[in-house]
Amino acid sequence: DSRGIDVALLYREENFTPLEKHFYGAGFSTRDILYTKGVVNSLDTIHILVNHWPSKSGGEKASEPRRIKVAERVKGITDSLLAANPRANIILMGDFNDTHNSKSMKILTEDNLPDDSSGRKTLVNLAPFALGSDGSHKYRGEWSTIDQFLVSPGLMEQQGGVMPQWMFCRKEMGIFAPEFLLEWDNTYMGIKPRRTFQGPKYLG
């Protein structure tokens, strides 16, 4: 975006072959959603959406409509993919600046039309069952998990298809939290994530 704060997808060339990519805007000034379609291990197609949703700057309630608008944009993309193929392999990842039980995230994981006959499926959020840390983010002494992974139902199923067993998801995600990524929290005690930047200052 105009601030130079963008999202990216890192991948191993020997495991993933990208076929196409698109940047989707949300209709207002914020980071684009990066969509990439590719093939995993020459076996099956996967759709990946990398996100960094609007922050809570100005207050959680005041900023919530912006995250909801992005969630609705993402929902439109995933609904289209699942309408074309109900077993589509979809992964959403990124910093959503909301927790799994927030209104914006529930747009992706709870269908508001339980009797919907279109066959749409909702996504599964792996963050509520995160392992390895108290959270991915600490603000004023409180841990939360705003960095999340969501997957389509097909990636939770372990039968059929051509994807190998290791490609399917358990119903949790892990948080990588080695000591070198953490530091002592002088203000609120305990530990906190070690930042790369403190404002404009590069910490390493």
Salt bridges, closest charged atoms under 4 A:
ASP1 OD2 - ARG3 NH2 2.49
GLU20 OE2 - HIS22 NE2 3.09
GLU60 OE2 - LYS56 NZ 3.81
ASP79 OD1 - LYS75 NZ 3.50
ASP79 OD2 - ARG120 NH1 2.84
ASP95 OD2 - HIS52 NE2 3.26
ASP98 OD1 - LYS56 NZ 3.76
ASP98 OD2 - ARG67 NE 2.78
ASP111 OD1 - ARG120 NH2 3.45
ASP116 OD2 - ARG120 NE 2.84
GLU157 OE1 - ARG87 NH1 2.73
GLU172 OE2 - ARG170 NE 3.23
ASP185 OD2 - LYS138 NZ 3.00
